[in-house]
């Protein structure tokens, strides 16, 4: 399980963009988003760095 905090994720549009970025890295990844706490949980066999890079590229760098 990969746990990330994305301080710049603040709205529904952000959630959609974050979801799409995660799915581009691993279409089979299980994703849980807690918008009020800016937390994202990703269950995937892919390394966390792959997701961190993809999210940063979309404008949501993990803290």
mmCIF file of the N, C-alpha and C atoms, coordinates in Angstrom:
data_MODEL
# 
_entry.id   MODEL 
# 
loop_
_atom_site.group_PDB 
_atom_site.id 
_atom_site.type_symbol 
_atom_site.label_atom_id 
_atom_site.label_alt_id 
_atom_site.label_comp_id 
_atom_site.label_asym_id 
_atom_site.label_entity_id 
_atom_site.label_seq_id 
_atom_site.pdbx_PDB_ins_code 
_atom_site.Cartn_x 
_atom_site.Cartn_y 
_atom_site.Cartn_z 
_atom_site.occupancy 
_atom_site.B_iso_or_equiv 
_atom_site.pdbx_formal_charge 
_atom_site.auth_seq_id 
_atom_site.auth_comp_id 
_atom_site.auth_asym_id 
_atom_site.auth_atom_id 
_atom_site.pdbx_PDB_model_num 
ATOM 1   N N  . UNK A 1 1  ? 0.852   -1.181 0.000   1.00 0.00 ? 1  UNK A N  1 
ATOM 2   C CA . UNK A 1 1  ? 0.000   0.000  0.000   1.00 0.00 ? 1  UNK A CA 1 
ATOM 3   C C  . UNK A 1 1  ? 0.896   1.241  0.000   1.00 0.00 ? 1  UNK A C  1 
ATOM 4   N N  . UNK A 1 2  ? 0.606   2.151  -0.890  1.00 0.00 ? 2  UNK A N  1 
ATOM 5   C CA . UNK A 1 2  ? 1.350   3.408  -0.997  1.00 0.00 ? 2  UNK A CA 1 
ATOM 6   C C  . UNK A 1 2  ? 0.456   4.510  -0.440  1.00 0.00 ? 2  UNK A C  1 
ATOM 7   N N  . UNK A 1 3  ? 0.953   5.240  0.531   1.00 0.00 ? 3  UNK A N  1 
ATOM 8   C CA . UNK A 1 3  ? 0.202   6.348  1.141   1.00 0.00 ? 3  UNK A CA 1 
ATOM 9   C C  . UNK A 1 3  ? 0.890   7.657  0.770   1.00 0.00 ? 3  UNK A C  1 
ATOM 10  N N  . UNK A 1 4  ? 0.151   8.570  0.158   1.00 0.00 ? 4  UNK A N  1 
ATOM 11  C CA . UNK A 1 4  ? 0.718   9.857  -0.241  1.00 0.00 ? 4  UNK A CA 1 
ATOM 12  C C  . UNK A 1 4  ? -0.169  10.995 0.256   1.00 0.00 ? 4  UNK A C  1 
ATOM 13  N N  . UNK A 1 5  ? 0.455   12.115 0.559   1.00 0.00 ? 5  UNK A N  1 
ATOM 14  C CA . UNK A 1 5  ? -0.268  13.339 0.882   1.00 0.00 ? 5  UNK A CA 1 
ATOM 15  C C  . UNK A 1 5  ? -0.052  14.306 -0.272  1.00 0.00 ? 5  UNK A C  1 
ATOM 16  N N  . UNK A 1 6  ? -1.163  14.797 -0.827  1.00 0.00 ? 6  UNK A N  1 
ATOM 17  C CA . UNK A 1 6  ? -1.110  15.730 -1.961  1.00 0.00 ? 6  UNK A CA 1 
ATOM 18  C C  . UNK A 1 6  ? -1.742  17.054 -1.530  1.00 0.00 ? 6  UNK A C  1 
ATOM 19  N N  . UNK A 1 7  ? -0.950  17.979 -0.984  1.00 0.00 ? 7  UNK A N  1 
ATOM 20  C CA . UNK A 1 7  ? -1.503  19.238 -0.453  1.00 0.00 ? 7  UNK A CA 1 
ATOM 21  C C  . UNK A 1 7  ? -2.278  20.061 -1.485  1.00 0.00 ? 7  UNK A C  1 
ATOM 22  N N  . UNK A 1 8  ? -1.921  19.920 -2.772  1.00 0.00 ? 8  UNK A N  1 
ATOM 23  C CA . UNK A 1 8  ? -2.568  20.724 -3.811  1.00 0.00 ? 8  UNK A CA 1 
ATOM 24  C C  . UNK A 1 8  ? -3.878  20.122 -4.321  1.00 0.00 ? 8  UNK A C  1 
ATOM 25  N N  . UNK A 1 9  ? -4.263  18.955 -3.818  1.00 0.00 ? 9  UNK A N  1 
ATOM 26  C CA . UNK A 1 9  ? -5.519  18.309 -4.208  1.00 0.00 ? 9  UNK A CA 1 
ATOM 27  C C  . UNK A 1 9  ? -6.636  18.881 -3.331  1.00 0.00 ? 9  UNK A C  1 
ATOM 28  N N  . UNK A 1 10 ? -7.477  19.719 -3.922  1.00 0.00 ? 10 UNK A N  1 
ATOM 29  C CA . UNK A 1 10 ? -8.444  20.466 -3.109  1.00 0.00 ? 10 UNK A CA 1 
ATOM 30  C C  . UNK A 1 10 ? -9.898  20.357 -3.576  1.00 0.00 ? 10 UNK A C  1 
ATOM 31  N N  . UNK A 1 11 ? -10.147 19.736 -4.739  1.00 0.00 ? 11 UNK A N  1 
ATOM 32  C CA . UNK A 1 11 ? -11.520 19.731 -5.247  1.00 0.00 ? 11 UNK A CA 1 
ATOM 33  C C  . UNK A 1 11 ? -11.794 18.469 -6.061  1.00 0.00 ? 11 UNK A C  1 
ATOM 34  N N  . UNK A 1 12 ? -13.002 18.342 -6.520  1.00 0.00 ? 12 UNK A N  1 
ATOM 35  C CA . UNK A 1 12 ? -13.408 17.193 -7.310  1.00 0.00 ? 12 UNK A CA 1 
ATOM 36  C C  . UNK A 1 12 ? -12.633 17.061 -8.610  1.00 0.00 ? 12 UNK A C  1 
ATOM 37  N N  . UNK A 1 13 ? -12.320 18.186 -9.240  1.00 0.00 ? 13 UNK A N  1 
ATOM 38  C CA . UNK A 1 13 ? -11.528 18.153 -10.471 1.00 0.00 ? 13 UNK A CA 1 
ATOM 39  C C  . UNK A 1 13 ? -10.146 17.593 -10.186 1.00 0.00 ? 13 UNK A C  1 
ATOM 40  N N  . UNK A 1 14 ? -9.571  17.981 -9.044  1.00 0.00 ? 14 UNK A N  1 
ATOM 41  C CA . UNK A 1 14 ? -8.265  17.453 -8.626  1.00 0.00 ? 14 UNK A CA 1 
ATOM 42  C C  . UNK A 1 14 ? -8.337  15.935 -8.471  1.00 0.00 ? 14 UNK A C  1 
ATOM 43  N N  . UNK A 1 15 ? -9.388  15.453 -7.844  1.00 0.00 ? 15 UNK A N  1 
ATOM 44  C CA . UNK A 1 15 ? -9.562  14.017 -7.625  1.00 0.00 ? 15 UNK A CA 1 
ATOM 45  C C  . UNK A 1 15 ? -9.584  13.292 -8.968  1.00 0.00 ? 15 UNK A C  1 
ATOM 46  N N  . UNK A 1 16 ? -10.288 13.842 -9.933  1.00 0.00 ? 16 UNK A N  1 
ATOM 47  C CA . UNK A 1 16 ? -10.373 13.225 -11.258 1.00 0.00 ? 16 UNK A CA 1 
ATOM 48  C C  . UNK A 1 16 ? -8.991  13.166 -11.915 1.00 0.00 ? 16 UNK A C  1 
ATOM 49  N N  . UNK A 1 17 ? -8.241  14.251 -11.834 1.00 0.00 ? 17 UNK A N  1 
ATOM 50  C CA . UNK A 1 17 ? -6.912  14.306 -12.435 1.00 0.00 ? 17 UNK A CA 1 
ATOM 51  C C  . UNK A 1 17 ? -5.965  13.332 -11.756 1.00 0.00 ? 17 UNK A C  1 
ATOM 52  N N  . UNK A 1 18 ? -6.009  13.279 -10.419 1.00 0.00 ? 18 UNK A N  1 
ATOM 53  C CA . UNK A 1 18 ? -5.163  12.360 -9.661  1.00 0.00 ? 18 UNK A CA 1 
ATOM 54  C C  . UNK A 1 18 ? -5.516  10.914 -10.019 1.00 0.00 ? 18 UNK A C  1 
ATOM 55  N N  . UNK A 1 19 ? -6.802  10.610 -10.105 1.00 0.00 ? 19 UNK A N  1 
ATOM 56  C CA . UNK A 1 19 ? -7.244  9.263  -10.458 1.00 0.00 ? 19 UNK A CA 1 
ATOM 57  C C  . UNK A 1 19 ? -6.717  8.873  -11.836 1.00 0.00 ? 19 UNK A C  1 
ATOM 58  N N  . UNK A 1 20 ? -6.827  9.772  -12.791 1.00 0.00 ? 20 UNK A N  1 
ATOM 59  C CA . UNK A 1 20 ? -6.355  9.484  -14.144 1.00 0.00 ? 20 UNK A CA 1 
ATOM 60  C C  . UNK A 1 20 ? -4.843  9.278  -14.174 1.00 0.00 ? 20 UNK A C  1 
ATOM 61  N N  . UNK A 1 21 ? -4.104  10.074 -13.414 1.00 0.00 ? 21 UNK A N  1 
ATOM 62  C CA . UNK A 1 21 ? -2.643  9.931  -13.373 1.00 0.00 ? 21 UNK A CA 1 
ATOM 63  C C  . UNK A 1 21 ? -2.245  8.573  -12.801 1.00 0.00 ? 21 UNK A C  1 
ATOM 64  N N  . UNK A 1 22 ? -2.928  8.156  -11.737 1.00 0.00 ? 22 UNK A N  1 
ATOM 65  C CA . UNK A 1 22 ? -2.642  6.848  -11.127 1.00 0.00 ? 22 UNK A CA 1 
ATOM 66  C C  . UNK A 1 22 ? -2.969  5.731  -12.115 1.00 0.00 ? 22 UNK A C  1 
ATOM 67  N N  . UNK A 1 23 ? -4.095  5.828  -12.806 1.00 0.00 ? 23 UNK A N  1 
ATOM 68  C CA . UNK A 1 23 ? -4.511  4.787  -13.737 1.00 0.00 ? 23 UNK A CA 1 
ATOM 69  C C  . UNK A 1 23 ? -3.606  4.714  -14.960 1.00 0.00 ? 23 UNK A C  1 
ATOM 70  N N  . UNK A 1 24 ? -2.960  5.813  -15.316 1.00 0.00 ? 24 UNK A N  1 
ATOM 71  C CA . UNK A 1 24 ? -2.012  5.780  -16.435 1.00 0.00 ? 24 UNK A CA 1 
ATOM 72  C C  . UNK A 1 24 ? -0.763  4.991  -16.057 1.00 0.00 ? 24 UNK A C  1 
ATOM 73  N N  . UNK A 1 25 ? -0.388  5.039  -14.779 1.00 0.00 ? 25 UNK A N  1 
ATOM 74  C CA . UNK A 1 25 ? 0.766   4.270  -14.308 1.00 0.00 ? 25 UNK A CA 1 
ATOM 75  C C  . UNK A 1 25 ? 0.395   2.797  -14.179 1.00 0.00 ? 25 UNK A C  1 
ATOM 76  N N  . UNK A 1 26 ? -0.769  2.526  -13.600 1.00 0.00 ? 26 UNK A N  1 
ATOM 77  C CA . UNK A 1 26 ? -1.228  1.147  -13.385 1.00 0.00 ? 26 UNK A CA 1 
ATOM 78  C C  . UNK A 1 26 ? -2.753  1.119  -13.457 1.00 0.00 ? 26 UNK A C  1 
ATOM 79  N N  . UNK A 1 27 ? -3.261  0.647  -14.575 1.00 0.00 ? 27 UNK A N  1 
ATOM 80  C CA . UNK A 1 27 ? -4.713  0.635  -14.787 1.00 0.00 ? 27 UNK A CA 1 
ATOM 81  C C  . UNK A 1 27 ? -5.430  -0.251 -13.770 1.00 0.00 ? 27 UNK A C  1 
ATOM 82  N N  . UNK A 1 28 ? -4.714  -1.210 -13.180 1.00 0.00 ? 28 UNK A N  1 
ATOM 83  C CA . UNK A 1 28 ? -5.331  -2.135 -12.225 1.00 0.00 ? 28 UNK A CA 1 
ATOM 84  C C  . UNK A 1 28 ? -5.174  -1.672 -10.776 1.00 0.00 ? 28 UNK A C  1 
ATOM 85  N N  . UNK A 1 29 ? -4.565  -0.533 -10.561 1.00 0.00 ? 29 UNK A N  1 
ATOM 86  C CA . UNK A 1 29 ? -4.329  -0.051 -9.194  1.00 0.00 ? 29 UNK A CA 1 
ATOM 87  C C  . UNK A 1 29 ? -5.648  0.231  -8.480  1.00 0.00 ? 29 UNK A C  1 
ATOM 88  N N  . UNK A 1 30 ? -5.690  -0.107 -7.185  1.00 0.00 ? 30 UNK A N  1 
ATOM 89  C CA . UNK A 1 30 ? -6.831  0.221  -6.334  1.00 0.00 ? 30 UNK A CA 1 
ATOM 90  C C  . UNK A 1 30 ? -6.521  1.551  -5.676  1.00 0.00 ? 30 UNK A C  1 
ATOM 91  N N  . UNK A 1 31 ? -7.434  2.505  -5.784  1.00 0.00 ? 31 UNK A N  1 
ATOM 92  C CA . UNK A 1 31 ? -7.190  3.873  -5.335  1.00 0.00 ? 31 UNK A CA 1 
ATOM 93  C C  . UNK A 1 31 ? -8.260  4.313  -4.347  1.00 0.00 ? 31 UNK A C  1 
ATOM 94  N N  . UNK A 1 32 ? -7.816  4.874  -3.220  1.00 0.00 ? 32 UNK A N  1 
ATOM 95  C CA . UNK A 1 32 ? -8.725  5.464  -2.243  1.00 0.00 ? 32 UNK A CA 1 
ATOM 96  C C  . UNK A 1 32 ? -8.266  6.892  -2.003  1.00 0.00 ? 32 UNK A C  1 
ATOM 97  N N  . UNK A 1 33 ? -9.197  7.841  -2.134  1.00 0.00 ? 33 UNK A N  1 
ATOM 98  C CA . UNK A 1 33 ? -8.861  9.251  -1.965  1.00 0.00 ? 33 UNK A CA 1 
ATOM 99  C C  . UNK A 1 33 ? -9.682  9.832  -0.819  1.00 0.00 ? 33 UNK A C  1 
ATOM 100 N N  . UNK A 1 34 ? -8.989  10.511 0.094   1.00 0.00 ? 34 UNK A N  1 
ATOM 101 C CA . UNK A 1 34 ? -9.631  11.234 1.196   1.00 0.00 ? 34 UNK A CA 1 
ATOM 102 C C  . UNK A 1 34 ? -9.345  12.716 0.958   1.00 0.00 ? 34 UNK A C  1 
ATOM 103 N N  . UNK A 1 35 ? -10.271 13.371 0.269   1.00 0.00 ? 35 UNK A N  1 
ATOM 104 C CA . UNK A 1 35 ? -10.068 14.765 -0.125  1.00 0.00 ? 35 UNK A CA 1 
ATOM 105 C C  . UNK A 1 35 ? -9.854  15.714 1.057   1.00 0.00 ? 35 UNK A C  1 
ATOM 106 N N  . UNK A 1 36 ? -10.655 15.654 2.133   1.00 0.00 ? 36 UNK A N  1 
ATOM 107 C CA . UNK A 1 36 ? -10.448 16.602 3.242   1.00 0.00 ? 36 UNK A CA 1 
ATOM 108 C C  . UNK A 1 36 ? -9.041  16.542 3.861   1.00 0.00 ? 36 UNK A C  1 
ATOM 109 N N  . UNK A 1 37 ? -8.444  15.353 3.880   1.00 0.00 ? 37 UNK A N  1 
ATOM 110 C CA . UNK A 1 37 ? -7.103  15.233 4.470   1.00 0.00 ? 37 UNK A CA 1 
ATOM 111 C C  . UNK A 1 37 ? -6.004  15.226 3.399   1.00 0.00 ? 37 UNK A C  1 
ATOM 112 N N  . UNK A 1 38 ? -6.400  15.339 2.136   1.00 0.00 ? 38 UNK A N  1 
ATOM 113 C CA . UNK A 1 38 ? -5.452  15.375 1.010   1.00 0.00 ? 38 UNK A CA 1 
ATOM 114 C C  . UNK A 1 38 ? -4.634  14.086 0.910   1.00 0.00 ? 38 UNK A C  1 
ATOM 115 N N  . UNK A 1 39 ? -5.210  12.951 1.334   1.00 0.00 ? 39 UNK A N  1 
ATOM 116 C CA . UNK A 1 39 ? -4.494  11.674 1.352   1.00 0.00 ? 39 UNK A CA 1 
ATOM 117 C C  . UNK A 1 39 ? -4.962  10.779 0.210   1.00 0.00 ? 39 UNK A C  1 
ATOM 118 N N  . UNK A 1 40 ? -3.996  10.071 -0.364  1.00 0.00 ? 40 UNK A N  1 
ATOM 119 C CA . UNK A 1 40 ? -4.264  9.107  -1.418  1.00 0.00 ? 40 UNK A CA 1 
ATOM 120 C C  . UNK A 1 40 ? -3.618  7.788  -1.014  1.00 0.00 ? 40 UNK A C  1 
ATOM 121 N N  . UNK A 1 41 ? -4.379  6.713  -1.100  1.00 0.00 ? 41 UNK A N  1 
ATOM 122 C CA . UNK A 1 41 ? -3.855  5.369  -0.853  1.00 0.00 ? 41 UNK A CA 1 
ATOM 123 C C  . UNK A 1 41 ? -3.936  4.597  -2.158  1.00 0.00 ? 41 UNK A C  1 
ATOM 124 N N  . UNK A 1 42 ? -2.827  3.997  -2.543  1.00 0.00 ? 42 UNK A N  1 
ATOM 125 C CA . UNK A 1 42 ? -2.756  3.268  -3.808  1.00 0.00 ? 42 UNK A CA 1 
ATOM 126 C C  . UNK A 1 42 ? -2.277  1.852  -3.517  1.00 0.00 ? 42 UNK A C  1 
ATOM 127 N N  . UNK A 1 43 ? -3.026  0.884  -4.001  1.00 0.00 ? 43 UNK A N  1 
ATOM 128 C CA . UNK A 1 43 ? -2.597  -0.509 -3.884  1.00 0.00 ? 43 UNK A CA 1 
ATOM 129 C C  . UNK A 1 43 ? -2.182  -0.960 -5.271  1.00 0.00 ? 43 UNK A C  1 
ATOM 130 N N  . UNK A 1 44 ? -0.863  -1.208 -5.416  1.00 0.00 ? 44 UNK A N  1 
ATOM 131 C CA . UNK A 1 44 ? -0.318  -1.572 -6.717  1.00 0.00 ? 44 UNK A CA 1 
ATOM 132 C C  . UNK A 1 44 ? 1.019   -2.270 -6.524  1.00 0.00 ? 44 UNK A C  1 
ATOM 133 N N  . UNK A 1 45 ? 1.392   -3.062 -7.510  1.00 0.00 ? 45 UNK A N  1 
ATOM 134 C CA . UNK A 1 45 ? 2.706   -3.710 -7.501  1.00 0.00 ? 45 UNK A CA 1 
ATOM 135 C C  . UNK A 1 45 ? 3.788   -2.763 -8.019  1.00 0.00 ? 45 UNK A C  1 
ATOM 136 N N  . UNK A 1 46 ? 3.366   -1.665 -8.638  1.00 0.00 ? 46 UNK A N  1 
ATOM 137 C CA . UNK A 1 46 ? 4.333   -0.702 -9.175  1.00 0.00 ? 46 UNK A CA 1 
ATOM 138 C C  . UNK A 1 46 ? 4.993   0.070  -8.034  1.00 0.00 ? 46 UNK A C  1 
ATOM 139 N N  . UNK A 1 47 ? 6.238   0.523  -8.230  1.00 0.00 ? 47 UNK A N  1 
ATOM 140 C CA . UNK A 1 47 ? 6.927   1.275  -7.169  1.00 0.00 ? 47 UNK A CA 1 
ATOM 141 C C  . UNK A 1 47 ? 6.285   2.638  -6.926  1.00 0.00 ? 47 UNK A C  1 
ATOM 142 N N  . UNK A 1 48 ? 6.373   3.092  -5.684  1.00 0.00 ? 48 UNK A N  1 
ATOM 143 C CA . UNK A 1 48 ? 5.802   4.389  -5.304  1.00 0.00 ? 48 UNK A CA 1 
ATOM 144 C C  . UNK A 1 48 ? 6.369   5.522  -6.148  1.00 0.00 ? 48 UNK A C  1 
ATOM 145 N N  . UNK A 1 49 ? 7.636   5.423  -6.510  1.00 0.00 ? 49 UNK A N  1 
ATOM 146 C CA . UNK A 1 49 ? 8.272   6.495  -7.294  1.00 0.00 ? 49 UNK A CA 1 
ATOM 147 C C  . UNK A 1 49 ? 7.571   6.723  -8.629  1.00 0.00 ? 49 UNK A C  1 
ATOM 148 N N  . UNK A 1 50 ? 7.039   5.667  -9.230  1.00 0.00 ? 50 UNK A N  1 
ATOM 149 C CA . UNK A 1 50 ? 6.322   5.816  -10.501 1.00 0.00 ? 50 UNK A CA 1 
ATOM 150 C C  . UNK A 1 50 ? 5.095   6.706  -10.320 1.00 0.00 ? 50 UNK A C  1 
ATOM 151 N N  . UNK A 1 51 ? 4.376   6.470  -9.223  1.00 0.00 ? 51 UNK A N  1 
ATOM 152 C CA . UNK A 1 51 ? 3.174   7.271  -8.956  1.00 0.00 ? 51 UNK A CA 1 
ATOM 153 C C  . UNK A 1 51 ? 3.541   8.700  -8.571  1.00 0.00 ? 51 UNK A C  1 
ATOM 154 N N  . UNK A 1 52 ? 4.572   8.856  -7.754  1.00 0.00 ? 52 UNK A N  1 
ATOM 155 C CA . UNK A 1 52 ? 5.013   10.193 -7.333  1.00 0.00 ? 52 UNK A CA 1 
ATOM 156 C C  . UNK A 1 52 ? 5.400   11.037 -8.546  1.00 0.00 ? 52 UNK A C  1 
ATOM 157 N N  . UNK A 1 53 ? 6.127   10.439 -9.471  1.00 0.00 ? 53 UNK A N  1 
ATOM 158 C CA . UNK A 1 53 ? 6.545   11.164 -10.676 1.00 0.00 ? 53 UNK A CA 1 
ATOM 159 C C  . UNK A 1 53 ? 5.345   11.556 -11.534 1.00 0.00 ? 53 UNK A C  1 
ATOM 160 N N  . UNK A 1 54 ? 4.409   10.625 -11.715 1.00 0.00 ? 54 UNK A N  1 
ATOM 161 C CA . UNK A 1 54 ? 3.227   10.910 -12.539 1.00 0.00 ? 54 UNK A CA 1 
ATOM 162 C C  . UNK A 1 54 ? 2.368   12.001 -11.913 1.00 0.00 ? 54 UNK A C  1 
ATOM 163 N N  . UNK A 1 55 ? 2.204   11.960 -10.598 1.00 0.00 ? 55 UNK A N  1 
ATOM 164 C CA . UNK A 1 55 ? 1.392   12.964 -9.909  1.00 0.00 ? 55 UNK A CA 1 
ATOM 165 C C  . UNK A 1 55 ? 2.070   14.329 -9.949  1.00 0.00 ? 55 UNK A C  1 
ATOM 166 N N  . UNK A 1 56 ? 3.379   14.372 -9.760  1.00 0.00 ? 56 UNK A N  1 
ATOM 167 C CA . UNK A 1 56 ? 4.104   15.641 -9.822  1.00 0.00 ? 56 UNK A CA 1 
ATOM 168 C C  . UNK A 1 56 ? 3.993   16.252 -11.220 1.00 0.00 ? 56 UNK A C  1 
ATOM 169 N N  . UNK A 1 57 ? 4.039   15.401 -12.237 1.00 0.00 ? 57 UNK A N  1 
ATOM 170 C CA . UNK A 1 57 ? 3.929   15.857 -13.621 1.00 0.00 ? 57 UNK A CA 1 
ATOM 171 C C  . UNK A 1 57 ? 2.570   16.503 -13.879 1.00 0.00 ? 57 UNK A C  1 
ATOM 172 N N  . UNK A 1 58 ? 1.535   16.030 -13.183 1.00 0.00 ? 58 UNK A N  1 
ATOM 173 C CA . UNK A 1 58 ? 0.180   16.574 -13.327 1.00 0.00 ? 58 UNK A CA 1 
ATOM 174 C C  . UNK A 1 58 ? -0.055  17.791 -12.418 1.00 0.00 ? 58 UNK A C  1 
ATOM 175 N N  . UNK A 1 59 ? 0.936   18.151 -11.617 1.00 0.00 ? 59 UNK A N  1 
ATOM 176 C CA . UNK A 1 59 ? 0.792   19.329 -10.765 1.00 0.00 ? 59 UNK A CA 1 
ATOM 177 C C  . UNK A 1 59 ? 0.402   19.022 -9.333  1.00 0.00 ? 59 UNK A C  1 
ATOM 178 N N  . UNK A 1 60 ? 0.536   17.748 -8.933  1.00 0.00 ? 60 UNK A N  1 
ATOM 179 C CA . UNK A 1 60 ? 0.178   17.330 -7.570  1.00 0.00 ? 60 UNK A CA 1 
ATOM 180 C C  . UNK A 1 60 ? 1.355   16.619 -6.908  1.00 0.00 ? 60 UNK A C  1 
ATOM 181 N N  . UNK A 1 61 ? 2.450   17.339 -6.670  1.00 0.00 ? 61 UNK A N  1 
ATOM 182 C CA . UNK A 1 61 ? 3.608   16.685 -6.056  1.00 0.00 ? 61 UNK A CA 1 
ATOM 183 C C  . UNK A 1 61 ? 3.301   16.250 -4.619  1.00 0.00 ? 61 UNK A C  1 
ATOM 184 N N  . UNK A 1 62 ? 3.646   15.021 -4.281  1.00 0.00 ? 62 UNK A N  1 
ATOM 185 C CA . UNK A 1 62 ? 3.433   14.561 -2.906  1.00 0.00 ? 62 UNK A CA 1 
ATOM 186 C C  . UNK A 1 62 ? 4.302   15.339 -1.922  1.00 0.00 ? 62 UNK A C  1 
ATOM 187 N N  . UNK A 1 63 ? 3.764   15.583 -0.739  1.00 0.00 ? 63 UNK A N  1 
ATOM 188 C CA . UNK A 1 63 ? 4.512   16.301 0.301   1.00 0.00 ? 63 UNK A CA 1 
ATOM 189 C C  . UNK A 1 63 ? 5.400   15.334 1.043   1.00 0.00 ? 63 UNK A C  1 
# 
